[in-house]
Amino acid sequence: MWRFNLIPDPGEPGSETWKNREALMHGGGSLWTPLSLDTKAACFMCRSAIRHRTFLARSDPGDDLYTNSLVALDVLTGKLLWYRPVCQP
């Protein structure tokens, strides 16, 4: 029905925050469960993982948008409603 990339593809909103292109392919930031659905607000919420910097030989200068965050999406369209970073390790 729709798709939202927690790790944005090149050209998608947020991709400019991933300064290391190698991190886009191998950097983690995967989906964590449990998921949450607010049927009245038509809002789907998910938690993304911390980006795994140890996969890379060098440090990553980017902010890596949507990683280590709570992400809320419109259930009908998949459009981003909001996101909030959670505590950094």
Secondary structure, 3 states (H helix, E strand, C coil): CCCCCCCCCCCCCCHHHCCCHHHHHHCECCEEEEEEEECCCCEEEEEECCECHHHCCCCCCCCCCCCCEEEEEECCCCCEEEEEECCCC
